[in-house]
């Protein structure tokens, strides 16, 4: 009797251990399943749209930002894009928790970030991505230019860069922001001969082409021509980078940025490859992995293209 009891007790202990192990396994597996099923936290993207400017269909900052924000919000990616209009918001709390800030506005001395450079630097040092579209890549030399070299990687510098309208043709390089983007050509006010960081530190050219001599036919001026750009294009035949991706050095807080010098004509947002490379870049600076085919989006309808246009004379 005693021997049989000892055997039975041993079996009971073994069975109890197995049941305990199974319960623990199921509990841990359940926790993992819950963690896997939990939706990813959304990345907040703040678009800063500048005030009305230029002719109808040109520099449509509000409509352009709203179109891009709507496209990326409907992409299926874990993002929350919001748009503020009329320049830099008085209520800065809109930037709380932002992963990226995209500025589409008139630049130069009117640039909405010129009075906010300290805040922009602080955001960049915290790893917030920054993107600038068209005129928003231009700030005055000095404090503004120095800040943009650190935050954006480059900028339009007067008496160095130029702003002609021309037909550019792009061969697309391999990069995360070019996923799903095909070679394309389009006419725009493509600024070029940007002032970049020394030795192109952290910068990857995305859209590049060699402009024709006709783009330098205007008299010299702050935006129209100078000996430096002529030497680069006419003598050395150097391709000009009109869009770039930038990874900030760790000493500057890390994080990502992009500059896109096109965007003068609102109608160009209907061009699928231009729109996709910008949407990809917005996702990229927010720290999201870009899907293999690029950020999912659809060609805007005529109604969507006409929505939110500024009322101009």
C-alpha positions, 0 to 999 in steps of 0.5 A: 500500500505504501509503495502504491501511494508513493507512486501515485503521489509522484504522478500527482506532483508531475501532473501538477507541475505540467499543468502549472507550466501549461498555464504559465505558457498560455498566460505568457503567450496571451500577453504576447498576443495582446501586445502583438494585437495592440495598435501602434501608437499614432505619429502626430504630424503637424503641417504649418500652412502659410498665408495666401500668396501669389496668383490662383493655383500658385503657392496654395499653401493651405490647399496643398497641406490639407491635400497631403494631410488627408492623403497620409491620414487615409493611407492606413499608416498609424498617423494623425496629421493636423493642419494649422493655417495662416503661418506659425500658430499662436497656440504652440501646444499643437506641437505637443507630441509631434513626431514631424513638422512640415512647413509649406509657406512663403520664405525669406524674411516672411518665413513663419519659422524665422521668429521661432528658430529657438523652438524649431531647434529645440524640436529638432534636438528632441528628434522631431522630423522637419520638412520644408516645401518650396519657398519654405526652404528659403530663410535669410543668411545668418541666424536663419541659414545657420539654423536651417543647415542644422535642422534641414540640412540645407536651404535656399541662400540668396546670391547663391541659389536660383529660382527659375521655372524649368522642366526637370527630369528625374532618375530616381535613386534607391532610398526609403523615401523613393519606394514606389516612385518611378522616374518622372519629369515635370515643370515647376519653379525648381529652386537649385544650387542650394546651400548644403552642410559641409561635405553634404554631411548626412544628406542624400540627394533624392531629386536631381537634374542638370538644368539647361543654360536657359535657366541662367539667362536672367541678369544676376540678382539675389534669386536669379543668377550669380557667378557661383551657380554659373560655374557649377552648371555651365562649367562643371556640369554638376547635377543640381539637387532639388529635393534631399533627405537628411539625417541629423548628426547625433550631436544635433539630436538625431532625427530626420528632415527633407527639403523639396523645392518644387510645389509652386504649382498646385496642379502638380500635386496631381502628379502621382510620383511627385506626390508619392515621394513627398508623402513618403518623405513625410512618413520617413521624417516622422520615424515610420517605415515606408511601405515597399510600394510607398505610402498608399494614396490615390490620384486626387479627383478634380474636386479634391484638387479644387478644395481649400484653395485660397480666395485670391483676386 
